Amino acid sequence: MIVTPKPKGATARRAPVSLFWFRRDLRLHDNVGFAEALAGGLPVVPIFIFDTEILERLEDRDDLRVQFIHQRVLDLHEELVHAGSALTIKHGRPLAVWKELLKRYEIRAVYFNHDYEPAAIERDAKIRAFLEKAGVAVRSFKDQVIFERDEVQKDSGGPYTVFTPYSKKWKASLSARDVRPANGDLSNLLRVDQPLSDDHLPPSLERIGFRPKTFSYPEAKIDRKRMAAYAKTRDWPAQAGTSHLSLHLRFGTISIRELVSIASKTSETYLNELIWREFFMQILFHFPYAVDGPFRPEYSAIAWRQDEEQFAAWCEGRTGYPLVDAGMRELNATGFMHNRVRMVTASFLAKHLLMDWRWGEAYFARKLLDFDLAANNGNWQWVAGTGCDAAPYFRIFNPEAQQKKFDPDMTYIRQWVPEYGTSTYPTAIVEHALARARALREYKAALAGTDRLAR
């Protein structure tokens, strides 16, 4: 049952306040921007905006990520009501929402946490310019990463473009201060009484244009035993050997500082995965052109195939390669795919089928619960050989060898491809050796052509 308080009247509404804007940080605890707002000296109005500029771009009306966000927003609202306040919830384009909020509140300052994706940076710049022109102070903070932007650089200056030296500098830079939790005094929230005004009535999922779907999300709970065993168990898709926390990292329902603090004492392998996340974020920040094309421009000359029938077979898990098909079916059914299998399925599309990695990147962006632009882009380019790597195009995963090594009993495959071994299972749409030879030939030709043009 949702409790709905109401502000204490026009006088309270027009009293000077600060606003905190929840985005990729859907939690009250250990939230830097929220804690700073609470310490800012004015009553804090927490807000969330269901951004139609984002929602309108989504293809599926039963998108499980929207449902996850919606449920978490309801939970935040309940937590804030329990603290004597409430969450102001809006649905619309951010600039229009902020214009409306300026009419409703005497806003002295707006707080939020940094976002690093190009579209978000552009949005935040517009909102900042509008608010500052209206005389509102805008304060933003680092929260979703340990190190951002230019905080981990080469000794000679400039961003790292290779992971290993970046990770060494990252670890050498880490201190206790970087993982210290940031919490504020909830008594500094703007107090409200029941019943709530329309601003605080959480809209239904249907009202924002989506259909509810029965689904069980992983808990935002750190399993220390699983983390300690991560290096030994993470590559076997039939085992529960990964953290299943990537969804919570994506939407900030868990603190990166808490996770790094535990991982740094428990599992260097898992810590490295968290560093990869920040590596790709700083790559995207410094090289935003990688959103739409190869990080290494010389790979733009690859003659990608455009076989929509084979692409559909890949999307639907009908390639005739059981590990690839199991991964794609798991993705389509759950919004999740095991890390090892993500590499195999992505490599299969880019190398075996020689199809543009951006097709696969877009499909993963549509389906993954934990979709993160920087990680998705970075990992696809790593697999395709167009991204941050020293000798990229030679790496071509053999799906059969990967299956024999990481799913030898075919437990994972049997779960997702029950018809494997029967007459109903499709034959392979491409032969491995021929596909590998074709990929190497086309990559070499593209690079040779680029080199000739450069000379």
N, C-alpha and C positions, 0 to 999 in steps of 0.2 A: 504493500500500500504506500502510495506516494503522499507525503505530507506537504502541504502548500502554504507557507507563510506569506504575509503581506507587509510591505513597508509601512512605517508608522504615520504616513501621511505626507502631504506636500512639503512640509518643513524639513522632514528627514530626507526626502528625495532631493531637495535643492541644497542640502548642506554640502560643503566641500568634501570630495571623496577622491580616492585613487581607484583605478580599475586594474584587475589582473586578467589577462587574456590567456585562457588555456588553449593549447594547440597540440603539440606532440609531447605533452607532459601531463597526462591525465591522472594525476595523483596529488594529494595534499602533502604527503611527507617527502622530505628530502627533495624539495623543488626550489631551485635557486631564485628564480624570478618571483615566485609566490612568497618565499621567505623575505625577500627584499621589499616587496610591496607591504607586507605585514609590519615591517620595521620602519616604514616610511613616514609615520607620524599622522596619517589620515585613515579614517575607516576605509576598508577595502571592499569593493564590489567585485566578486569573481564572475567572469562571463565566459560563455562558449558560443561559437558561431558555427552552425551547420552551413558551410560555405557552398553556395550553389554553383560557384565557378568551378569547384572541384567535383561536386556531386553530379553535375550535368554531363561531365565527361565520362562517367562510368557507364559501361555497356550493360551490366546486369542489374536488374531491379531487385534481385535477391542477394546482392553483394554482401558476403559475410563480414567484410571489414567494416562496412557501414553499420551493420547490426552490432558488431563488437563495440564500436565507438558509441553508438546510441546507448547500449547497456551501461557502458562505463560512465557516460554523462549522467545517466539516471542515478548510478551509484554515487558519483561525486555530489550530485544534488542532495541525496539523502544524508551523506556525511556532513555536508555544510548545514543542512537543516538541523541535524543533531547538535551542531556547534552553535546554533542560534542564528544562523544566517541562511543563505540560499544561493543557488546558482542562477544567474540571469542567462537565459538560453534564447538565442536568436537563430533565425533561418533566413539567409539571403546573401547578397554580395557584400563583402566586408566593408567597403567604403560607404555603401548606403546604410549599413548597420551602424557604423561609427557616427555618421551624420545624425541618425536618430538618437543615439546614446548621448550626444552632446546636448540635445534638446531636453533630455530627461534628467540628466545629472549635472551637477556643478563639478566637472572633472578637472582636477589639478594635475594629475599625472597618470600615465598609462604604463604598465609593466608587462613584459612578456619575455619569453626565452628565444634565443636565436634559432633560426632555421637556416639551412645551408643549400637548399635546392634552388636552382635559378628562378623558377616561378615564384617561390616563396620569398626570395630576396627582393624580387621586383614588387611583389605585393606589399611587403613590409616597408619598402622605401616610399611607396605611395601613401600608405597609412601614416607613416611618420611625418611626411611632408604636410599632409592635411592637418594632422593634430597639432603640429608645432605652429603652423600658420594660425590655428585657432587659439594659440596661447597655452597649449597643453604640453607639459614636459613628457618626453618619451624615454623610457629606460629599458634597455634590453640586456640579457645576460646569457652567459654560457651555461647550459644545463644538460643537454643530451649527449655530450662528449666530455672526455677528460681534457683533451687538447684540441684546439680548433685552429682553423685558418693558418696563421703564420707562427703558431706557438712551437711547432717542431719543424725546424728548417735545417738545411745543410750548413755546415760550418762556414762555407763560402757565401751563404745566403741563397734564398730561393727555395721552392718546395722540392721535396723528394719525389722521384718518380719510380723508384725501385723499393720494394717492400722491406727487404732485410735491413738495409741501413736505417730506414725510417723506424722500424720496430726497435732497433738497438737504441736509437736516440730517444724514442718514446719512453722506453723502460728506464733509461738513465735519467730522464727528466722527471719521472714520477716521484712524488713525495706524499707524506701523510696528509698534507694540506689539500692535495688534489682530490682525495677521496673522503674528505671530511663532510658529513651530512649537513644539509642546509634546511633547518626547520624554523618556523616562525610561530608567533603567539596567535592562535586562532581567535582570541578575545578581541583582536584588532579588526576583525571582519565587521562590515556594516551589519548591525543587528536588525532583524526583521521579526515581525509577529505573524501568527496565523490569522486568517488564511492568506495565501500569497496572491499577488497580482498576476495578470496574464504573462508578464515578463518571465515569471518563474515557473509557469506551468510547462513541464517537459512535453514537447510534441511527440506524438506517436511516430513509429517508424513509417507508417503509411502516409502520415501527413507530410513527411519530407520526401515522399516519392519512392519508397522502397517496401518490399514485401518481407515479412518475418519468415524465418526458416529455422527449424529445430536443429540445433548444433551445439556440441560440447567443446568449449574452448579450453586450452591448457591453462593451468593455474599460474598466477604470477608468484611462484614460489621457487626459491633457489634450493635445489637438492644437492647438498654438499657431497654426499656419497657419489652421486652420479657425476658431479663435476670432477671429483678426485679420480674417477675411473675413465674420464673422458678420452684421454689419449689412447686407451686400449679398446674402447667400445665405439668410438664415433664413426668408424667406417663401415660398420655392419648394419645394413638397413633393417634387418629383421629384429634387431635388438633395440631396446629403449635406452640408447647410449648417448643421445644428444640432449641438450638442455630444454628444448621446446620453449625457450624464452624469447626468441626473436620477435614474435608478435608483440610481446610486452615492451621490448626495447624500442620497437618501431613506433608505438603510440605512447610511450613514456609511462606505462603503468607499473614499471619497475625502474629503480634508479641505477644509472650506469655507475655511479660512485660505489654503491653497495656491491654491485656485481664485480667490479674491478677489485675492490678491497678483498673480497673472498677469493676470486680467481688468482690474484697475485700470491696468495698463500697456499693455494690448493692445486692449481693446474696451469702450468705455463702454456700448455697446448690450447686450453680454452682462452687464456688471456690473449694469446696470439690471434685468435678469431675476433676478439673484441678490438684488437689493434688493426686488423684488416678492415674492420668496419670504419674506423676513423681514417685510415689511409685512403680508402675510396672516397670518403667525404671531402678530404682536403684536395684530392685529385680533381673532383668535380667542381670544387670551389675555385681552384686556380685555373682549370682548363674546361670551362663550361661548354666549349664546342663539342666535347666528348658525348654530350647528351644526344646529339643528332648524327654523329659520325665517328670514325675511328680515332682513338687517341693518337695513334701513329698514322699520320695522313697518307703515308706511302701505301697503306693497305686499302685505300679507297679505290684502287685500280682492279681489285679482285672481281672477276666476272661471275657474280653470284647467279645461281640457277633460280628460276621462278616457276617451280612446279607446284601449283596449288593443290593438286591431288595428293602428292607425297607430303606436303606440309600438313594437310588435313589428317593424313594417316599418322603423322608424328603427334599432332595435337590430341588425337583420340586414342593413342596407344595401340596402333595397328601396324607397326613397322615390321613385325616378324622377328624382332630382337626382344626377347622377354624382359630383360632388365630395363631397357628403354621404355617398353610398353607398361611395365609395372609402375615405373616412376610417373609417367604421364597420367595414368589412371588414378594413382594416389593423389596427384595434384588436382585433377578435375573433381575428385570426390571430396577432398578434405581441405584444399587450399594449402596443403603442406607437401613438401617433398624432401626426402632425406638428402643431406649435404653431398654425400658421395654420388648419389644417383643424379642430383642436379648437374654435376659435372659431366656425367656420362651422357645424359639426355641432351645437354647443350652441345657437347662435342659432336654428337651424332648429327644434329641438325646442321651445324656449321661445317663440319668436315666430311662426314659420310654423305650427306645430301647436298653439300656445298650450297646451302641457302643462307641468305643474309642474316647475320646474327640479330639484327634489329627486329626481324619477324619473331624470333623466339623471345627476345627481350620483351617485346610488346605483349606476347601471350602470357609470359610469366607475370608481367605487371598487372594483367587483368585477373589472374587466378591466385597469385600468392597472397596468403593472409599477411605475411610479414614483408610484403613488397616495400622496398626502400630504393629510391631511384639510384643513389650512389652505389649501393651494394649490387643491385641488379645489373646496372650498366657495367660496373667494374668487373664483376664475375663473368658476364657474357663476353666482354672484350678480352678478358684473360683467356677464356676457353677458345675463343675464335682466333686468338693470336694477334689481335689488333690493338691490344692495350699495353699495360705496363709489364713487360717481360723481356728477357734478354734474347732468347732464341725460340720464339713462340710457335711458328707454324709447324715445327717438327712434332709437336705434342698432339697425338691423335689417339684417344682412348679406344681400346678394343672392347666393345661391349661384352663379348663372350668371355674374354679373359677377366674382365672386371667381375662378371657374374660368378665365375669359378672361384675367384679369390675371396669375394666379399658376401656372396650368397650361395655357398657351395651346396647346401642342402635344398636350395630353391624355396626356402620358407617364405621369403618376401615375395618372390614371383608367384608362388601358389596362392598367396593371399589376394593378389591383385589381378592375376591372369589365370583364373581357374581352368580355362579351356586349353592352357598350354599342354602340348603333347597329344591333342586330339585333332581330328580332321578339320575342325572349325577354326583352328588357329592359323592366321595367315602366314604365307611363306615370306622370307626376307625380301624387302623392297629394294635392297641393294646388297651387293656382295662386298664384304669387308676389304679384301685385298685390292679389288678394283677401285673402291671408293677412296681408299687411302692413297693409292697411286694418283688418282685424279685430283685429289685435294692438294697433294704436294706439287703436282705439275702446275695447277692453276695459281697457287700461291707464288711459286717461283717465277712464273711468267709475269704475274702482276708486278712483282718486285723488280724484275729485270727491266720491264717496260718503264717503270718509274725512274729507275736508275739511268736509263738511256735519255729520258726526257730531262733529267736534272743536269746531265752533261751537255 
